[in-house]
Amino acid sequence: MGIISKLLGMKSKEELKTMQLIEDLRPLKPKIDLEVFSINNSILNKAISSSESFFIYFNINEVLDIPEDGIEIGLKDNLLDYVYINLESFKGEFCLNGDKLILNVKNSPQDIIDVFGEPYWTDRSDDEIILFYEYKKGFIELQFEFSDSIQLSYITLMCNGILSTQDQREAYNVSKQWPPN
């Protein structure tokens, strides 16, 4: 692709192919299991299931980002590494070990604690609250972010999460033992 094409905002063949693949996936309405740590049939830290509608996309990219559907899915070393959900535009559903779970922007921090128990760590800063839940001795992290300290805005499910590194634990002033039990 030449400089003139870039200046005029023209897309390369690869960009057009990626855009078409994303458009073919929409709307993406996945089922996120927050106990099994999965999206549809694909489990964190495992290869994406070939039965997934988005499987073919990962043949050319490591990140699938569809802001209109409120979801970003990332791979690392060809394994499912994270799922990031913006609840304002998320089109899918949630469950706990297959049982339906209602999560939306109306949920409060206490609603999350009532379902998931006390978090490993809670960060309160800049008018936001993040509840950090750590599983498998800190290998799996589940975050619930309340951007205005009241309403649930984002959910992140990831391998080797934010608190898995010493410098991040220090930045968040974590005073608990690591790794968690």
N, C-alpha and C positions, 0 to 999 in steps of 0.2 A: 504494500500500500504506500503510495507516494505522499509527499508533504502537502500537495494541493488537495488531495482527497481528505487528508486529516483536517486541513484548514476549513474545508467546506462541510465538515461533519459527516462525511461519507463513511460507511462501515466496511470493514474488511469482510471477506467471505467467512472467516472464522467467527467474527462478531455476529454476523447475520445468522449463521448456523446456531450459535448459542442462543440468540434472541428467539429464534423459531422453536428450539427445543423447550425453552422456558414457556413460551406461549402455548405450546402443545400440552404442557403439564397443568396449566391453569384451568379452573381454580384447584389449587393443591389443598386438599382437606384431610390431612393425616390424623391418625389416632396416636396420641402420645401417651405412653404408659410410664408414669412417674415412680412406679415401684420396680418394674422390670427394666427400666431405663431404655426404652425403645421408641422408635417411630415406625408405626405399622409393624412389619415383620423384621425390622432391622434393629439390632441391639448395639448399644454403645460398645466400642472397642472390638467390634466384629465387622466383617465385610458386609457391605450393603447387599441385601437379599436381591437376587435377580428377578424376583416377582414384583419388586417395587416399580411403580410408574416412573419414578425418577432415576432408575438404575442406569439407563443409557446415558443420561446427562453426565454421570461421573466417569464416563469413558474419556471425556475431554476436559473436565474441570474438577477441582477439588472442593469448590464452594458453590452451593446452589443458594442464591439469594433472591427471594420473591417478596419484596416489601409489600406489594399489594395484597398478598395472602398472609402477611405477618410472620414469615418464617425464613430462617437461614439455616442451612445444613452444611456441616463441614466434615471433610475427611482428613485424616493424617495417616500416611503410609498405607493408603487404601482401606483404612478402617474408619468406621463412624466415630468421629471425634467429638462433635458437639451439635446441639440443636438449640437455636436461639429463637424465642417466640415473642413477638410484639402483640400483646393481647388486644390492642385497639383494632387491629385488622386481621387477626388470626381467624381462619375459616375452619380449622379442624376441631377435634375434641380431645378431652383428657380422660384418663382412667388410672386406677390403682389396681394392678394385677388383674386387669380385665373389667373391673367394676367401674361404671361411669362416675366421673368426678366433675362437678361444675366449678370451673375456674374462669373468672372474667374480671373486668376492671372494677367491679363492685366489691370484690373481695378485699378484706382488710388484713393487716398483719395477724390479728388474732384469729381470723378464719383459717389462715394457713397453719398457725400453731395448733389449732384445734384438730386439724387433720393429720399433720406431720409430726407433731410433738415439738419440743423445744429445739431450736436450731443449734448447731454447733457454735455458730457465732452470729451476732447481729451487729451490723454497722449502721450507725445513725450519723449522717453528715449531709451538709448542703441540702437540707429539706428533703432528704430521701432516706429510705430504710432498705437495707438489703439483708435478707435472711439467708444464711449459708447453711446448707445441710450437707454433711460429708458422709459418704458411704464407702465400704470396702477399704477401710483404713485411709481414707482421703483420696483414693484413686478416682472416685466418682463424686462430682459436686453438683448439687442442685441449688440454684439461686432463685429467690423470689425478690424482685425489685419493685419498690413502691416509690415512684419518682416524686410524688408530692407528699410522701410519708403516710398517705391514707389509702389510696387505691392501687391495686396491683397493676403494674404496667408491663413488666417483662419477666419471662421465665427462661432460665438458661440451664441446660443439662449438658455436662461436659466431662471428659476424661481429664485428669490432672488439672483441676480447676485453679482458679485464682489463688486460693489459699494453700495450694500444694507447694508453693515456693516460700522459702524463709523471708525473702525481701518483701513479698506481698503481705505475709502475716505481720511483719513489722509495720508496714505502711497502714494496715488496718488495725494496728494495736492489739492483735490477738494475744491473749495471755493464757490460753489453754494449751494443754499438751498436744503435740503433734507426733506421729499421726493419731487421729482420734480412734477410739475403740470401735 
